[in-house]
Amino acid sequence: MKNLKLRPLLIVLFAAITFASCDKDDDNVPYVFPSENPLVGFLEDSGFDQVSTENVDQITNRELGYRFRPTASGAITALAVRIPAVNSALKVTIWDAETQEVMKTESFNITSSGVAVTKPIVAVGLLKDHEYMITMNTNDWYSHTRTDNANASYPFTEANIQILGFGYAIGSGQTFPTISSGNTFDGDVSFTFQRTL
């Protein structure tokens, strides 16, 4: 008799365990973090709101861009550029800033001036708290300055990316930038970051 009274209780208990385990299966679906591009937020937060195209068609190319540090591990999944001219062979490079070694180079065919072009790439993994740099090599770029012409106070944190500073090298060779400037930010080169951890 006691077993008959326990049977409905055991059925309810079994059902509850089964439903709970189904819910746990849903918890095992990995969370996908939203993708992010730090450039627009950085330009707003840093005060680099004055934009000119005075550096169009310079005689000498520059390798120009910015150093950055992820605050979480993830990957670059796309690159983006905008220049005030056409260029059939614009090169964008991702560097390990700590070793000054090239991690990835991609070429862009820019067919319209002033239009942002985004290119998906094979993901490039980035480690939390490691320094990297993204650059483009061109003689055409947008120059961003502050209204007060003062130096920007780096770093600037945009979601999971810290922008550490602008830099450039002179010449058409793929050279790691070592010249820095605090009161100007030249070039619209950026990336899509996908956090993984």
N, CA, C and O of each residue as an XYZ file, in Angstrom:
788
protein
N       0.810     -1.192      0.000
C       0.000      0.000      0.000
C       0.858      1.262      0.000
O       0.554      2.241     -0.682
N       1.944      1.214      0.787
C       2.810      2.380      0.850
C       3.405      2.676     -0.519
O       3.542      3.841     -0.894
N       3.770      1.609     -1.292
C       4.361      1.802     -2.612
C       3.384      2.457     -3.570
O       3.797      3.249     -4.416
N       2.099      2.148     -3.460
C       1.101      2.747     -4.333
C       0.960      4.244     -4.058
O       0.741      5.029     -4.981
N       1.087      4.641     -2.788
C       0.999      6.059     -2.456
C       2.232      6.823     -2.937
O       2.135      8.005     -3.269
N       3.367      6.172     -2.977
C       4.605      6.826     -3.405
C       4.699      6.948     -4.920
O       5.398      7.823     -5.430
N       3.996      6.070     -5.647
C       4.115      6.051     -7.100
C       3.771      7.408     -7.745
O       4.559      7.874     -8.568
N       2.632      8.077     -7.421
C       2.352      9.383     -8.033
C       3.417     10.423     -7.685
O       3.753     11.269     -8.513
N       3.938     10.362     -6.481
C       4.982     11.290     -6.067
C       6.251     11.067     -6.883
O       6.906     12.027     -7.290
N       6.601      9.803     -7.123
C       7.785      9.482     -7.924
C       7.612      9.923     -9.374
O       8.563     10.392    -10.001
N       6.404      9.776     -9.907
C       6.156     10.206    -11.287
C       6.324     11.717    -11.405
O       6.950     12.196    -12.350
N       5.775     12.464    -10.465
C       5.908     13.923    -10.475
C       7.368     14.319    -10.330
O       7.830     15.226    -11.022
N       8.096     13.666     -9.456
C       9.507     13.952     -9.240
C      10.320     13.652    -10.498
O      11.188     14.440    -10.872
N      10.053     12.534    -11.150
C      10.742     12.160    -12.380
C      10.478     13.187    -13.487
O      11.389     13.579    -14.215
N       9.221     13.613    -13.599
C       8.857     14.611    -14.615
C       9.586     15.933    -14.362
O      10.068     16.573    -15.297
N       9.661     16.327    -13.110
C      10.341     17.582    -12.764
C      11.824     17.519    -13.111
O      12.390     18.485    -13.622
N      12.448     16.380    -12.832
C      13.867     16.206    -13.153
C      14.071     16.240    -14.658
O      15.028     16.843    -15.145
N      13.174     15.592    -15.399
C      13.278     15.561    -16.859
C      13.172     16.967    -17.431
O      13.982     17.344    -18.278
N      12.186     17.757    -16.987
C      12.022     19.122    -17.482
C      13.206     19.996    -17.085
O      13.642     20.846    -17.861
N      13.720     19.790    -15.888
C      14.870     20.573    -15.439
C      16.082     20.281    -16.293
O      16.849     21.188    -16.617
N      16.268     19.007    -16.665
C      17.428     18.675    -17.489
C      17.273     19.249    -18.890
O      18.271     19.594    -19.523
N      16.043     19.360    -19.391
C      15.824     19.989    -20.697
C      16.205     21.458    -20.641
O      16.814     21.984    -21.572
N      15.844     22.122    -19.542
C      16.202     23.519    -19.394
C      17.715     23.692    -19.343
O      18.244     24.668    -19.873
N      18.410     22.760    -18.715
C      19.870     22.852    -18.635
C      20.501     22.694    -20.006
O      21.547     23.285    -20.275
N      19.875     21.895    -20.893
C      20.395     21.771    -22.255
C      20.357     23.128    -22.951
O      21.264     23.465    -23.712
N      19.296     23.915    -22.686
C      19.212     25.247    -23.262
C      20.324     26.141    -22.727
O      20.817     27.014    -23.440
N      20.721     25.928    -21.473
C      21.795     26.721    -20.888
C      23.143     26.412    -21.529
O      24.064     27.223    -21.435
N      23.277     25.268    -22.172
C      24.545     24.885    -22.792
C      24.759     25.536    -24.146
O      25.838     25.406    -24.722
N      23.750     26.241    -24.675
C      23.925     26.961    -25.922
C      24.850     28.138    -25.641
O      24.540     28.970    -24.788
N      25.996     28.226    -26.351
C      26.952     29.297    -26.036
C      26.380     30.676    -26.365
O      25.686     30.864    -27.365
N      26.693     31.624    -25.498
C      26.271     32.996    -25.721
C      27.168     33.610    -26.790
O      28.389     33.467    -26.737
N      26.568     34.289    -27.754
C      27.338     34.970    -28.796
C      27.345     36.458    -28.467
O      26.299     37.106    -28.445
N      28.530     36.984    -28.212
C      28.651     38.397    -27.901
C      28.393     39.221    -29.160
O      28.687     38.768    -30.267
N      27.851     40.417    -29.001
C      27.634     41.260    -30.177
C      28.969     41.724    -30.763
O      29.929     41.953    -30.028
N      29.021     41.861    -32.077
C      30.238     42.367    -32.708
C      30.325     43.869    -32.459
O      29.314     44.527    -32.213
N      31.535     44.401    -32.524
C      31.745     45.817    -32.219
C      32.853     46.398    -33.071
O      33.793     45.699    -33.448
N      32.738     47.680    -33.374
C      33.765     48.422    -34.091
C      34.065     49.665    -33.260
O      33.171     50.484    -33.046
N      35.298     49.826    -32.786
C      35.588     50.896    -31.823
C      35.778     52.290    -32.407
O      35.798     53.261    -31.651
N      35.919     52.424    -33.732
C      36.359     53.703    -34.297
C      35.371     54.842    -34.082
O      35.775     55.918    -33.640
N      34.092     54.643    -34.379
C      33.115     55.733    -34.283
C      33.020     56.252    -32.843
O      33.060     57.461    -32.614
N      32.896     55.349    -31.886
C      32.823     55.764    -30.489
C      34.088     56.474    -30.041
O      34.022     57.444    -29.286
N      35.238     55.998    -30.500
C      36.503     56.626    -30.152
C      36.562     58.059    -30.670
O      36.938     58.968    -29.930
N      36.193     58.271    -31.937
C      36.255     59.620    -32.507
C      35.338     60.581    -31.745
O      35.675     61.751    -31.568
N      34.195     60.093    -31.299
C      33.285     60.934    -30.511
C      33.860     61.218    -29.129
O      33.898     62.371    -28.699
N      34.306     60.176    -28.431
C      34.774     60.326    -27.054
C      36.088     61.103    -26.951
O      36.325     61.785    -25.954
N      36.928     61.006    -27.955
C      38.236     61.658    -27.914
C      38.178     63.128    -28.295
O      39.122     63.876    -28.040
N      37.074     63.544    -28.904
C      36.962     64.938    -29.325
C      37.571     65.220    -30.681
O      37.680     66.383    -31.070
N      37.971     64.195    -31.415
C      38.505     64.385    -32.770
C      37.338     64.601    -33.734
O      37.017     63.736    -34.549
N      36.710     65.776    -33.621
C      35.489     66.022    -34.383
C      35.686     66.924    -35.598
O      34.742     67.160    -36.352
N      36.881     67.421    -35.789
C      37.183     68.229    -36.976
C      37.830     67.319    -38.022
O      38.856     66.693    -37.755
N      37.231     67.247    -39.206
C      37.726     66.329    -40.238
C      38.095     67.117    -41.486
O      37.327     67.958    -41.954
N      39.269     66.839    -42.013
C      39.683     67.489    -43.258
C      40.252     66.447    -44.216
O      40.647     65.354    -43.811
N      40.284     66.808    -45.475
C      40.883     65.938    -46.498
C      42.095     66.626    -47.104
O      42.419     66.421    -48.274
N      42.764     67.447    -46.296
C      43.910     68.189    -46.811
C      45.071     67.269    -47.174
O      45.985     67.681    -47.889
N      45.045     66.049    -46.698
C      46.141     65.124    -46.973
C      45.854     64.221    -48.170
O      46.352     63.097    -48.232
N      45.060     64.704    -49.116
C      44.763     63.919    -50.311
C      45.925     64.009    -51.291
O      46.474     65.082    -51.541
N      46.276     62.869    -51.829
C      47.315     62.778    -52.868
C      48.660     63.368    -52.437
O      49.307     64.091    -53.194
N      49.055     63.052    -51.236
C      50.395     63.425    -50.800
C      51.421     62.679    -51.667
O      51.142     61.600    -52.190
N      52.574     63.260    -51.802
C      53.617     62.625    -52.612
C      54.102     61.347    -51.944
O      54.387     60.357    -52.618
N      54.195     61.368    -50.619
C      54.729     60.232    -49.874
C      53.614     59.469    -49.165
O      52.738     60.063    -48.536
N      53.663     58.153    -49.277
C      52.719     57.311    -48.535
C      53.047     57.316    -47.053
O      54.150     57.666    -46.633
N      52.053     56.917    -46.280
C      52.261     56.698    -44.854
C      51.599     55.389    -44.447
O      50.558     55.005    -44.981
N      52.220     54.721    -43.502
C      51.624     53.569    -42.818
C      51.046     54.161    -41.536
O      51.789     54.492    -40.611
N      49.712     54.296    -41.480
C      49.133     55.002    -40.341
C      47.964     54.233    -39.745
O      47.218     53.541    -40.438
N      47.834     54.384    -38.421
C      46.768     53.677    -37.719
C      46.882     53.865    -36.225
O      47.416     54.872    -35.761
N      46.389     52.907    -35.473
C      46.373     53.067    -34.019
C      46.639     51.762    -33.292
O      46.312     50.673    -33.763
N      47.251     51.920    -32.114
C      47.483     50.792    -31.218
C      46.233     50.571    -30.388
O      45.529     51.521    -30.045
N      45.963     49.316    -30.067
C      44.787     49.004    -29.257
C      45.034     47.753    -28.431
O      45.944     46.972    -28.707
N      44.194     47.579    -27.401
C      44.310     46.425    -26.514
C      42.901     45.911    -26.209
O      42.065     46.671    -25.721
N      42.624     44.625    -26.489
C      41.327     44.068    -26.101
C      41.272     43.866    -24.584
O      42.263     43.470    -23.970
N      40.127     44.137    -23.993
C      39.941     43.868    -22.566
C      39.302     42.499    -22.355
O      39.013     42.105    -21.226
N      39.088     41.784    -23.452
C      38.583     40.410    -23.421
C      39.140     39.697    -24.649
O      39.404     40.337    -25.668
N      39.321     38.391    -24.565
C      39.800     37.642    -25.721
C      38.723     37.584    -26.791
O      37.530     37.591    -26.485
N      39.147     37.527    -28.042
C      38.198     37.490    -29.143
C      38.922     37.427    -30.467
O      40.045     36.929    -30.542
N      38.287     37.929    -31.516
C      38.874     37.860    -32.850
C      38.408     39.024    -33.704
O      37.302     39.537    -33.531
N      39.264     39.432    -34.624
C      38.881     40.386    -35.664
C      38.277     39.572    -36.797
O      38.909     38.645    -37.305
N      37.055     39.914    -37.196
C      36.352     39.153    -38.228
C      36.171     39.935    -39.532
O      35.798     39.363    -40.556
N      36.439     41.250    -39.490
C      36.319     42.076    -40.696
C      37.180     43.320    -40.527
O      37.466     43.747    -39.408
N      37.588     43.896    -41.657
C      38.350     45.135    -41.675
C      37.543     46.176    -42.430
O      36.737     45.826    -43.292
N      37.750     47.457    -42.118
C      37.014     48.525    -42.790
C      37.930     49.723    -43.003
O      38.767     50.035    -42.157
N      37.764     50.386    -44.137
C      38.537     51.587    -44.462
C      37.632     52.602    -45.149
O      36.606     52.265    -45.738
N      38.058     53.866    -45.046
C      37.415     54.943    -45.792
C      38.503     55.952    -46.116
O      39.187     56.446    -45.219
N      38.665     56.260    -47.410
C      39.654     57.244    -47.834
C      39.007     58.191    -48.842
O      38.028     57.829    -49.495
N      39.550     59.403    -48.971
C      38.956     60.393    -49.871
C      39.458     60.283    -51.312
O      39.646     61.301    -51.978
N      39.675     59.065    -51.794
C      40.178     58.850    -53.152
C      39.913     57.399    -53.541
O      39.464     56.602    -52.717
N      40.189     57.064    -54.791
C      40.114     55.663    -55.207
C      41.508     55.062    -55.086
O      42.515     55.761    -55.201
N      41.546     53.752    -54.852
C      42.825     53.061    -54.703
C      42.565     51.583    -54.954
O      41.795     50.954    -54.228
N      43.200     51.030    -55.972
C      42.947     49.634    -56.334
C      43.759     48.645    -55.521
O      43.558     47.436    -55.635
N      44.671     49.140    -54.704
C      45.538     48.221    -53.949
C      45.878     48.781    -52.568
O      47.048     48.845    -52.191
N      44.875     49.177    -51.833
C      45.083     49.705    -50.482
C      45.338     48.544    -49.528
O      44.537     47.612    -49.454
N      46.437     48.596    -48.807
C      46.778     47.516    -47.882
C      46.457     47.901    -46.447
O      46.788     48.993    -45.986
N      45.797     46.970    -45.748
C      45.496     47.115    -44.327
C      46.214     45.995    -43.584
O      46.177     44.839    -44.003
N      46.867     46.344    -42.481
C      47.687     45.378    -41.751
C      47.302     45.359    -40.278
O      47.068     46.399    -39.664
N      47.243     44.151    -39.730
C      47.105     43.957    -38.286
C      48.473     43.537    -37.774
O      49.072     42.596    -38.295
N      48.966     44.226    -36.764
C      50.286     43.981    -36.190
C      50.170     43.487    -34.754
O      49.232     43.841    -34.039
N      51.126     42.671    -34.341
C      51.368     42.430    -32.925
C      52.256     43.593    -32.486
O      53.435     43.632    -32.836
N      51.713     44.528    -31.735
C      52.463     45.737    -31.391
C      53.617     45.457    -30.445
O      54.569     46.235    -30.384
N      53.546     44.366    -29.710
C      54.608     44.064    -28.754
C      55.844     43.490    -29.438
O      56.961     43.685    -28.958
N      55.660     42.789    -30.549
C      56.792     42.226    -31.291
C      57.031     42.965    -32.599
O      58.053     42.745    -33.250
N      56.109     43.837    -32.997
C      56.125     44.577    -34.259
C      56.083     43.643    -35.469
O      56.585     43.982    -36.540
N      55.486     42.477    -35.292
C      55.356     41.510    -36.395
C      53.977     41.599    -37.031
O      52.977     41.859    -36.362
N      53.950     41.374    -38.351
C      52.702     41.377    -39.102
C      51.915     40.109    -38.778
O      52.456     39.005    -38.832
N      50.648     40.273    -38.444
C      49.770     39.132    -38.196
C      48.890     38.838    -39.412
O      48.576     37.682    -39.698
N      48.493     39.906    -40.130
C      47.590     39.748    -41.265
C      47.651     41.001    -42.124
O      47.687     42.115    -41.603
N      47.664     40.817    -43.449
C      47.570     41.923    -44.394
C      46.483     41.602    -45.400
O      46.422     40.490    -45.924
N      45.634     42.563    -45.668
C      44.560     42.416    -46.655
C      44.612     43.599    -47.611
O      44.907     44.724    -47.208
N      44.320     43.334    -48.889
C      44.248     44.396    -49.891
C      42.796     44.748    -50.171
O      41.927     43.878    -50.217
N      42.550     46.040    -50.358
C      41.219     46.561    -50.686
C      41.262     47.203    -52.064
O      42.261     47.817    -52.438
N      40.187     47.061    -52.810
C      40.014     47.775    -54.059
C      38.965     48.853    -53.807
O      37.764     48.582    -53.825
N      39.432     50.078    -53.570
C      38.534     51.187    -53.259
C      38.137     51.859    -54.572
O      38.963     52.502    -55.219
N      36.876     51.709    -54.961
C      36.410     52.230    -56.251
C      35.657     53.542    -56.139
O      35.408     54.193    -57.154
N      35.288     53.947    -54.926
C      34.580     55.213    -54.720
C      35.208     55.972    -53.562
O      35.445     55.408    -52.495
N      35.472     57.243    -53.778
C      36.073     58.040    -52.710
C      35.041     58.361    -51.636
O      33.866     58.580    -51.929
N      35.499     58.385    -50.389
C      34.658     58.774    -49.274
C      33.659     57.744    -48.806
O      32.833     58.034    -47.940
N      33.713     56.546    -49.359
C      32.759     55.500    -48.995
C      33.461     54.459    -48.120
O      34.524     53.955    -48.482
N      32.868     54.141    -46.977
C      33.438     53.118    -46.108
C      33.260     51.744    -46.747
O      32.170     51.394    -47.200
N      34.336     50.976    -46.778
C      34.318     49.631    -47.361
C      34.697     48.633    -46.270
O      35.733     48.779    -45.621
N      33.864     47.630    -46.074
C      34.119     46.585    -45.084
C      34.398     45.279    -45.795
O      33.720     44.929    -46.761
N      35.411     44.550    -45.308
C      35.813     43.281    -45.916
C      35.882     42.197    -44.840
O      36.714     42.281    -43.937
N      35.015     41.179    -44.923
C      35.138     40.046    -43.988
C      36.465     39.320    -44.228
O      36.923     39.210    -45.365
N      37.069     38.834    -43.162
C      38.343     38.113    -43.274
C      38.277     36.833    -42.448
O      37.396     36.661    -41.606
N      39.229     35.942    -42.710
C      39.392     34.787    -41.827
C      39.779     35.336    -40.460
O      40.704     36.141    -40.353
N      39.085     34.911    -39.427
C      39.248     35.493    -38.098
C      40.699     35.485    -37.628
O      41.420     34.500    -37.785
N      41.102     36.606    -37.050
C      42.433     36.756    -36.449
C      42.241     36.828    -34.943
O      41.655     37.787    -34.439
N      42.726     35.829    -34.222
C      42.541     35.767    -32.776
C      43.339     36.825    -32.035
O      44.492     37.099    -32.367
N      42.708     37.417    -31.021
C      43.350     38.417    -30.176
C      43.256     37.990    -28.720
O      42.233     37.467    -28.279
N      44.336     38.218    -27.978
C      44.386     37.863    -26.568
C      44.058     39.056    -25.691
O      44.432     40.188    -25.996
N      43.372     38.796    -24.624
C      43.053     39.842    -23.649
C      44.343     40.497    -23.134
O      45.311     39.810    -22.806
N      44.338     41.827    -23.068
C      45.423     42.634    -22.506
C      46.708     42.626    -23.323
O      47.737     43.101    -22.843
N      46.678     42.097    -24.546
C      47.849     42.131    -25.427
C      47.697     43.332    -26.356
O      46.582     43.671    -26.752
N      48.815     43.981    -26.709
C      48.743     45.167    -27.565
C      48.891     44.807    -29.035
O      49.746     44.008    -29.418
N      48.032     45.421    -29.850
C      48.029     45.227    -31.298
C      47.991     46.589    -31.965
O      47.836     47.615    -31.302
N      48.132     46.592    -33.277
C      47.993     47.831    -34.043
C      47.337     47.498    -35.365
O      47.578     46.434    -35.936
N      46.503     48.410    -35.855
C      45.917     48.279    -37.185
C      46.331     49.502    -37.983
O      46.246     50.626    -37.489
N      46.786     49.289    -39.231
C      47.269     50.384    -40.064
C      46.810     50.197    -41.508
O      46.404     49.110    -41.918
N      46.886     51.286    -42.259
C      46.739     51.212    -43.711
C      47.867     52.013    -44.329
O      48.373     52.959    -43.725
N      48.264     51.626    -45.550
C      49.342     52.328    -46.236
C      48.740     53.067    -47.420
O      48.217     52.454    -48.350
N      48.823     54.413    -47.373
C      48.153     55.228    -48.381
C      48.751     56.625    -48.437
O      49.441     57.058    -47.515
N      48.474     57.330    -49.541
C      48.815     58.753    -49.597
C      47.544     59.601    -49.611
O      47.590     60.796    -49.902
N      46.412     58.974    -49.295
C      45.120     59.660    -49.189
C      44.472     59.269    -47.875
O      44.285     58.081    -47.611
N      44.122     60.249    -47.038
C      43.466     59.909    -45.786
C      42.711     61.119    -45.239
O      42.952     62.265    -45.618
N      41.789     60.809    -44.332
C      41.096     61.855    -43.594
C      41.912     62.170    -42.344
O      42.423     61.268    -41.680
N      42.027     63.455    -42.035
C      42.761     63.897    -40.853
C      41.764     64.423    -39.829
O      40.977     65.323    -40.123
N      41.801     63.854    -38.623
C      40.890     64.249    -37.541
C      41.666     65.049    -36.500
O      42.729     64.625    -36.046
N      41.131     66.202    -36.127
C      41.738     67.021    -35.082
C      40.655     67.437    -34.092
O      39.459     67.281    -34.338
N      41.116     67.967    -32.971
C      40.189     68.458    -31.945
C      39.969     69.960    -32.144
O      40.846     70.659    -32.651
N      38.817     70.438    -31.749
C      38.500     71.859    -31.885
C      39.515     72.715    -31.140
O      39.892     73.786    -31.616
N      39.960     72.249    -29.975
C      40.918     73.017    -29.171
C      42.373     72.716    -29.519
O      43.283     73.290    -28.921
N      42.601     71.815    -30.486
C      43.956     71.409    -30.906
C      44.785     70.799    -29.780
O      46.003     70.670    -29.911
N      44.145     70.425    -28.682
C      44.862     69.824    -27.556
C      45.113     68.339    -27.828
O      44.483     67.728    -28.691
N      46.051     67.785    -27.064
C      46.319     66.355    -27.157
C      45.172     65.559    -26.541
O      44.563     65.988    -25.560
N      44.887     64.415    -27.117
C      43.890     63.505    -26.549
C      44.504     62.779    -25.361
O      45.705     62.509    -25.346
N      43.683     62.463    -24.370
C      44.150     61.759    -23.174
C      43.869     60.265    -23.324
O      42.823     59.772    -22.901
N      44.812     59.558    -23.928
C      44.681     58.105    -24.102
C      44.889     57.409    -22.770
O      45.565     57.963    -21.903
N      44.326     56.191    -22.565
C      43.523     55.407    -23.517
C      42.041     55.777    -23.479
O      41.559     56.413    -22.542
N      41.330     55.352    -24.541
C      39.888     55.465    -24.624
C      39.328     54.053    -24.736
O      39.782     53.266    -25.566
N      38.350     53.733    -23.907
C      37.773     52.392    -23.918
C      36.430     52.414    -24.623
O      35.521     53.146    -24.235
N      36.319     51.604    -25.661
C      35.087     51.462    -26.433
C      34.674     49.997    -26.357
O      35.257     49.143    -27.026
N      33.665     49.714    -25.540
C      33.211     48.329    -25.307
C      34.404     47.505    -24.841
O      34.933     47.760    -23.759
N      34.842     46.522    -25.626
C      35.940     45.633    -25.218
C      37.294     45.995    -25.827
O      38.218     45.182    -25.807
N      37.417     47.204    -26.368
C      38.670     47.630    -26.997
C      39.143     48.938    -26.381
O      38.370     49.889    -26.262
N      40.411     48.985    -25.990
C      41.042     50.226    -25.536
C      41.907     50.762    -26.669
O      42.797     50.063    -27.152
N      41.654     51.997    -27.097
C      42.495     52.661    -28.089
C      43.625     53.338    -27.331
O      43.384     54.154    -26.441
N      44.868     52.995    -27.688
C      46.034     53.439    -26.918
C      46.778     54.615    -27.537
O      47.505     55.317    -26.834
N      46.612     54.845    -28.838
C      47.307     55.971    -29.449
C      47.467     55.819    -30.943
O      47.466     54.709    -31.475
N      47.604     56.950    -31.612
C      47.792     57.021    -33.063
C      49.286     56.998    -33.385
O      50.099     57.523    -32.625
N      49.640     56.387    -34.514
C      51.024     56.378    -34.949
C      51.149     56.227    -36.454
O      50.214     55.806    -37.135
N      52.326     56.578    -36.960
C      52.550     56.436    -38.401
C      54.033     56.237    -38.699
O      54.903     56.517    -37.875
N      54.284     55.742    -39.910
C      55.626     55.635    -40.467
C      55.549     56.217    -41.872
O      54.506     56.134    -42.519
N      56.626     56.796    -42.341
C      56.641     57.423    -43.660
C      57.201     56.446    -44.683
O      58.227     55.809    -44.445
N      56.520     56.327    -45.833
C      56.976     55.474    -46.917
C      55.930     54.459    -47.334
O      54.954     54.222    -46.623
N      56.148     53.864    -48.498
C      55.200     52.896    -49.035
C      55.500     51.468    -48.577
O      54.725     50.555    -48.859
N      56.604     51.270    -47.881
C      56.933     49.943    -47.363
C      56.082     49.606    -46.145
O      55.571     50.490    -45.459
N      55.946     48.334    -45.899
C      55.158     47.883    -44.748
C      56.039     47.980    -43.502
O      56.715     47.023    -43.125
N      56.015     49.150    -42.876
C      56.880     49.455    -41.742
C      56.040     49.734    -40.510
O      55.067     50.485    -40.573
N      56.410     49.134    -39.399
C      55.664     49.366    -38.160
C      55.786     50.832    -37.746
O      56.897     51.354    -37.653
N      54.654     51.503    -37.497
C      54.701     52.928    -37.134
C      55.327     53.173    -35.770
O      54.969     52.533    -34.781
N      56.261     54.103    -35.733
C      56.913     54.465    -34.464
C      56.787     55.955    -34.164
O      57.178     56.393    -33.082
N      56.249     56.745    -35.097
C      56.043     58.173    -34.872
C      54.627     58.346    -34.336
O      53.681     57.796    -34.901
N      54.474     59.096    -33.261
C      53.150     59.265    -32.665
C      52.743     60.730    -32.653
O      53.575     61.627    -32.787
N      51.457     60.946    -32.492
C      50.915     62.300    -32.388
C      49.707     62.253    -31.473
O      48.864     61.365    -31.594
N      49.621     63.207    -30.560
C      48.507     63.225    -29.620
C      47.379     64.146    -30.016
O      46.256     63.995    -29.535
N      47.668     65.128    -30.912
C      46.628     66.097    -31.257
C      46.050     65.911    -32.649
O      45.318     66.772    -33.138
N      46.367     64.809    -33.282
C      45.765     64.476    -34.573
C      45.540     62.971    -34.645
O      46.225     62.191    -33.983
N      44.579     62.588    -35.452
C      44.289     61.176    -35.669
C      44.000     61.026    -37.148
O      42.932     61.410    -37.625
N      44.962     60.462    -37.874
C      44.847     60.373    -39.325
C      44.439     58.978    -39.766
O      44.943     57.973    -39.264
N      43.520     58.942    -40.712
C      43.133     57.669    -41.324
C      41.915     57.042    -40.693
O      41.814     56.957    -39.469
N      40.982     56.599    -41.529
C      39.789     55.890    -41.066
C      39.956     54.412    -41.392
O      39.468     53.922    -42.411
N      40.646     53.726    -40.517
C      40.847     52.282    -40.661
C      40.335     51.640    -39.377
O      40.630     52.115    -38.280
N      39.580     50.577    -39.513
C      38.988     49.981    -38.325
C      38.726     48.503    -38.534
O      39.102     47.925    -39.554
N      38.077     47.905    -37.553
C      37.859     46.456    -37.594
C      36.608     46.098    -36.820
O      36.115     46.865    -35.993
N      36.111     44.906    -37.115
C      35.007     44.332    -36.351
C      35.592     43.334    -35.381
O      36.298     42.410    -35.784
N      35.301     43.513    -34.089
C      35.803     42.628    -33.052
C      34.660     41.778    -32.532
O      33.570     42.279    -32.257
N      34.921     40.486    -32.402
C      33.939     39.554    -31.847
C      34.525     38.949    -30.584
O      35.454     38.142    -30.641
N      33.984     39.338    -29.462
C      34.459     38.778    -28.185
C      34.074     37.296    -28.088
O      32.987     36.892    -28.501
N      34.993     36.502    -27.532
C      34.711     35.070    -27.367
C      34.678     34.649    -25.902
O      34.005     33.674    -25.571
N      35.382     35.352    -25.011
C      35.416     35.009    -23.591
C      35.124     36.218    -22.736
O      35.110     36.118    -21.509
